[in-house]
Amino acid sequence: MCRNITVLRGLEPAATSEEIYAAALQYARKVSGVGSLSSTTRGPIERAATEVAKITLQLLAEMPERRNPPQTVPPLRRPEVRARLGLD
């Protein structure tokens, strides 16, 4: 598995739609080999990420509860990432 894609199952509080989309975007960029979005890659990557996010939300809803939370903190929950992205 790609080390950069964050485990979202079992987070407390539960993963947000923003976190799920961010993971889906990471996945779409990784499998397509796109490092940064351009005018020609933005549309296909964003459409793919939207579809992956939908199915990920369904997957997380269907999975049993996790006994232990993930050991890593998702990027969008890290203060330095939130500050860099202007989310605080």
Protein Blocks (a to p, Z undefined) as FASTA:
>chain_A
ZZkbccfehpacdddfklmmmmmmmmmmmmnopabdcfklmmmmmmmmmmmmmmmmmmmm
mpccdfbdcfbdcfklpmklmmmnopZZ
